[in-house]
Amino acid sequence: MPKKPTGLVEGIIWVLALLGIYFFGSSGEHHFSLCPLDMLGLPWCPGCGLGRSMHHLMMGQFQLSWELHPLGSFALLVIVWRIVTLIHFIKKQKKLWQMY
């Protein structure tokens, strides 16, 4: 029985994460947070605002994205780059399977 391509599950998870950020990104003041520092009541966290920043970046609101978190565009680029490399890796694996 042939193995499934490695990286497929990771690629699906990243795509679903970006779709979730795009469609369900919070643009209001009150939002749901899984941040443990926020749950502890600490006023600052280095990652808070990153998801909302990526959401606004995908919506074309560049200034608001930058204000929420300056590294939002970098994080989005890294995730998209990872998805692209996984797609190329999976395609390469499929070509190797077709040789046998």
LINTARA-V161901 format. One record per backbone hydrogen bond with DSSP energy under -0.5 kcal/mol. NH is the residue of the N-H (numbers start at 0). CO is the residue of the C=O. If there is no record, write none. Layout:
nh->(NH/NH)
co->(CO/CO)
This chain:
nh->(7/10/11/12/13/14/15/16/17/18/19/20/21/22/23/24/30/38/39/40/41/49/52/53/54/55/56/57/58/59/60/61/64/65/66/67/68/71/74/75/76/77/78/79/80/81/82/83/84/85/86/87/88/89/90/91/92/93/94/95/96/97/98/98/99)
co->(4/6/7/8/9/10/11/12/13/14/15/16/17/18/19/20/28/34/35/37/36/46/48/49/50/51/52/53/54/56/55/59/60/61/62/63/64/68/70/71/72/73/74/75/76/77/78/79/80/81/82/83/84/85/86/87/88/89/90/91/92/93/94/95/96)
